[in-house]
Each structure stands twice: as structure tokens, then as C-alpha cells.
Amino acid sequence: MSEIRSTIDLMMDRTRGMSLSPEEKKRLHMEELRKKAKGFEIKILANPDSSDEIIASINNEPEDDAGILKSLVWNSLVQNMPKGEGVLKHLEILDKLPQAKAKGKILDDLRAILKTSLKNRNKDLKNILNSERKKLAAFGISGSAVVPKLVTDSWINQNTSSKIALNKANLLDSLL
């Protein structure tokens, strides 16, 4: 009587000699590193005070992977920078990362731009509020009870917004 082969045995016979190409291996490895970096980013955002411990665990990875992980975490934190008032706290988190030393001037410039913008916020908000009221009045909506709904990050004017975008672009690490 012949032996009945299991499905696993059949699959093993069919896939024998097959392997991933170097490009596929590299792509899978980068995907794995991106997932790890996202986990480190979440940990840093959840508990900024433990960033030294998180950086130490990144440094425990193989040397090549550690450099890529640091860049991935840094880039993700820069790209996902909040638009509201939480941006200054986010910059404090970035200051705790290793790239902050090399990018310190850019971080300082960005911080100065944001602080200046926050200072001028009340004046700018009044101007925006008045212009919105005029727009509503043109449609016949007016009165003391009319309060236009403003976007939360409307305190950042166009000029400041373009400066922020330029500084964010300069903060990004190049990967490979």
C-alpha cells in the first residue's frame, strides 16, 4: 500500500528550491522595520518621559536597523506634527531624539515661528472673525448672537504656514 501524503508534505515538495529574491527580502525587511518604528513612535507619544529608554531599545537592534529605525521614527513624528497648539509639546518630544542635535537650528527656528504666531494669534483671530462676520452679513446673517465657527488652526496665517512646511521638509531625514 502506498503512503498517504499530508497537505504540508505536498506543499513542501512543490515549494522546494523556491526562495525570495533579494529585492523581496529587502522590501519585507523594510516593512517590518516600519511596523517596529510605528510601535516606537506610539510609545514615545504615549510617554515622552521614557524616550531615553525607547531610544536605548532602538539602539539594541542591529546597527543598520537601528539607524533606519531612528530615521523612520523621526520622519513619522515630523510628518505627523499636530496643527494646533499641541505642536510646541510635540517639538519638545522631538528635542529628546538623537536627530535633534543635528537639526537643532531648524527646530529652534520652527519654535520661534510658532511662538511669534501664537503671540499674534489674538489680533489675527479678531481680524479673521471680523472678515467672517462681514461674509455672513453679505448673506443677511447678522446680529450680536452670530459667532462664526473658526477652524482650530486658523491662528496660523498663510505666511507662517509656508514657513512651517519648509522647516518640516528640512527636518526630515533621508532614508538611504
LUMSEMI-389486 format. One record per residue (C-alpha): x negated, y negated, z; residue number from 1. Coordinates in steps of 0.05 Angstrom, whole numbers, plus 5000, padded with zeros to 4 digits. Each point is the difference from the previous one (the first is absolute). Example, Ala and Ser with C-alpha at 12.3 -4.5 7.8 and 13.67 -1.06 7.14 Angstrom:
BEGIN
SITE; 4754; 5090; 5156; 1 .
SITE; 4973; 4931; 4987; 2 .
REM end
This chain:
BEGIN
SITE; 5000; 5000; 5000; 1 .
SITE; 4975; 4931; 4984; 2 .
SITE; 4990; 4947; 5052; 3 .
SITE; 5052; 4944; 5004; 4 .
SITE; 4965; 4934; 5000; 5 .
SITE; 5023; 4940; 5040; 6 .
SITE; 5016; 4933; 4970; 7 .
SITE; 4938; 4971; 5033; 8 .
SITE; 4956; 5053; 4968; 9 .
SITE; 5030; 4984; 4932; 10 .
SITE; 4989; 4925; 5010; 11 .
SITE; 4929; 5011; 5023; 12 .
SITE; 4985; 5041; 4937; 13 .
SITE; 5029; 4946; 4955; 14 .
SITE; 4964; 4942; 5033; 15 .
SITE; 4933; 5034; 5008; 16 .
SITE; 4946; 4958; 4968; 17 .
SITE; 5043; 4937; 5000; 18 .
SITE; 4975; 4940; 5038; 19 .
SITE; 5011; 4925; 5003; 20 .
SITE; 4960; 4955; 4955; 21 .
SITE; 4952; 4950; 5034; 22 .
SITE; 5048; 4943; 4981; 23 .
SITE; 5059; 5037; 5033; 24 .
SITE; 4959; 5014; 5062; 25 .
SITE; 4979; 4927; 5005; 26 .
SITE; 5072; 4976; 4990; 27 .
SITE; 5026; 5048; 5054; 28 .
SITE; 4944; 4979; 5047; 29 .
SITE; 5017; 4926; 4989; 30 .
SITE; 5074; 5015; 5012; 31 .
SITE; 4981; 5034; 5065; 32 .
SITE; 4957; 4940; 5021; 33 .
SITE; 5058; 4952; 4984; 34 .
SITE; 5046; 5039; 5046; 35 .
SITE; 4947; 4999; 5056; 36 .
SITE; 4989; 4926; 4989; 37 .
SITE; 5075; 4987; 5006; 38 .
SITE; 5000; 5038; 5066; 39 .
SITE; 4942; 4958; 5026; 40 .
SITE; 5035; 4936; 4977; 41 .
SITE; 5064; 5019; 5037; 42 .
SITE; 4960; 5015; 5063; 43 .
SITE; 4963; 4933; 4996; 44 .
SITE; 5065; 4961; 4990; 45 .
SITE; 5035; 5038; 5056; 46 .
SITE; 4943; 4988; 5049; 47 .
SITE; 4950; 4946; 4978; 48 .
SITE; 4962; 5007; 5066; 49 .
SITE; 4979; 5071; 4982; 50 .
SITE; 4969; 4979; 4933; 51 .
SITE; 4929; 5016; 5026; 52 .
SITE; 5021; 5071; 5015; 53 .
SITE; 5033; 5006; 4932; 54 .
SITE; 4938; 4973; 4965; 55 .
SITE; 4959; 5051; 5039; 56 .
SITE; 5044; 5056; 4976; 57 .
SITE; 4993; 4975; 4928; 58 .
SITE; 4924; 4999; 5010; 59 .
SITE; 5004; 5074; 5021; 60 .
SITE; 5022; 5017; 4929; 61 .
SITE; 4947; 5019; 4949; 62 .
SITE; 4959; 4938; 4981; 63 .
SITE; 5028; 4992; 4929; 64 .
SITE; 5071; 5010; 5025; 65 .
SITE; 4991; 4952; 5058; 66 .
SITE; 4981; 4943; 4953; 67 .
SITE; 5059; 5013; 4954; 68 .
SITE; 5048; 5006; 5060; 69 .
SITE; 4976; 4934; 5029; 70 .
SITE; 5012; 4966; 4933; 71 .
SITE; 5068; 5032; 4991; 72 .
SITE; 5022; 4979; 5069; 73 .
SITE; 4973; 4930; 4991; 74 .
SITE; 5033; 4991; 4931; 75 .
SITE; 5066; 5027; 5024; 76 .
SITE; 5000; 4952; 5060; 77 .
SITE; 4983; 4941; 4955; 78 .
SITE; 5052; 5017; 4947; 79 .
SITE; 5054; 5012; 5052; 80 .
SITE; 4987; 4935; 5037; 81 .
SITE; 5066; 4973; 5027; 82 .
SITE; 5028; 4936; 4970; 83 .
SITE; 5030; 4971; 5063; 84 .
SITE; 4968; 4975; 5064; 85 .
SITE; 4972; 5068; 5016; 86 .
SITE; 4945; 4988; 4950; 87 .
SITE; 4954; 4969; 5053; 88 .
SITE; 5005; 5062; 5044; 89 .
SITE; 4986; 5042; 4938; 90 .
SITE; 4937; 4960; 4988; 91 .
SITE; 4979; 5016; 5072; 92 .
SITE; 5007; 5074; 4983; 93 .
SITE; 4958; 4990; 4937; 94 .
SITE; 4946; 4966; 5043; 95 .
SITE; 4991; 5065; 5039; 96 .
SITE; 4982; 5041; 4938; 97 .
SITE; 4928; 5009; 4974; 98 .
SITE; 5012; 4961; 4935; 99 .
SITE; 5018; 4937; 5041; 100 .
SITE; 4926; 4983; 5008; 101 .
SITE; 4988; 4998; 4925; 102 .
SITE; 5066; 4965; 4985; 103 .
SITE; 4999; 4954; 5061; 104 .
SITE; 4997; 4935; 4960; 105 .
SITE; 5061; 5020; 4958; 106 .
SITE; 5038; 5020; 5063; 107 .
SITE; 4983; 4934; 5033; 108 .
SITE; 5022; 4961; 4938; 109 .
SITE; 5065; 5039; 4998; 110 .
SITE; 5012; 4988; 5074; 111 .
SITE; 4987; 4925; 4991; 112 .
SITE; 5049; 4996; 4941; 113 .
SITE; 5054; 5036; 5039; 114 .
SITE; 4990; 4958; 5063; 115 .
SITE; 5004; 4936; 4959; 116 .
SITE; 5063; 5025; 4966; 117 .
SITE; 5031; 5018; 5067; 118 .
SITE; 4984; 4930; 5025; 119 .
SITE; 5035; 4968; 4941; 120 .
SITE; 5057; 5049; 5004; 121 .
SITE; 5050; 4956; 5035; 122 .
SITE; 4992; 4943; 4951; 123 .
SITE; 5003; 5048; 4942; 124 .
SITE; 5061; 5035; 5028; 125 .
SITE; 5037; 4934; 5008; 126 .
SITE; 4984; 4983; 4927; 127 .
SITE; 5024; 5068; 4976; 128 .
SITE; 5063; 4995; 5043; 129 .
SITE; 5016; 4932; 4972; 130 .
SITE; 4990; 5023; 4929; 131 .
SITE; 5044; 5061; 5012; 132 .
SITE; 5055; 4956; 5031; 133 .
SITE; 4997; 4956; 4938; 134 .
SITE; 5008; 5061; 4955; 135 .
SITE; 5060; 5023; 5041; 136 .
SITE; 5030; 4931; 4999; 137 .
SITE; 4996; 5001; 4924; 138 .
SITE; 5047; 5060; 5002; 139 .
SITE; 5047; 4964; 5048; 140 .
SITE; 4975; 5034; 5063; 141 .
SITE; 4982; 4950; 5053; 142 .
SITE; 5012; 4981; 5072; 143 .
SITE; 4966; 5004; 5068; 144 .
SITE; 5014; 5074; 5006; 145 .
SITE; 4964; 5017; 4935; 146 .
SITE; 4933; 5031; 5015; 147 .
SITE; 4964; 5031; 4940; 148 .
SITE; 4972; 5069; 5010; 149 .
SITE; 4924; 4997; 4988; 150 .
SITE; 4953; 5056; 4983; 151 .
SITE; 4957; 5018; 5060; 152 .
SITE; 4934; 4986; 4965; 153 .
SITE; 5023; 4935; 4969; 154 .
SITE; 4951; 4963; 5044; 155 .
SITE; 4945; 5021; 4952; 156 .
SITE; 5000; 4952; 4941; 157 .
SITE; 4978; 5019; 4929; 158 .
SITE; 4930; 4971; 5008; 159 .
SITE; 4989; 5037; 5065; 160 .
SITE; 5029; 5063; 4971; 161 .
SITE; 4951; 5000; 4941; 162 .
SITE; 4942; 4987; 5048; 163 .
SITE; 5022; 5059; 5043; 164 .
SITE; 5005; 5045; 4938; 165 .
SITE; 4930; 4980; 4977; 166 .
SITE; 4971; 5014; 5069; 167 .
SITE; 5035; 5067; 5004; 168 .
SITE; 4971; 5019; 4933; 169 .
SITE; 4931; 4982; 5025; 170 .
SITE; 5010; 5042; 5063; 171 .
SITE; 5012; 5065; 4962; 172 .
SITE; 4944; 5051; 4997; 173 .
SITE; 4984; 5030; 4933; 174 .
SITE; 5006; 5076; 5002; 175 .
SITE; 4946; 5034; 4959; 176 .
REM end
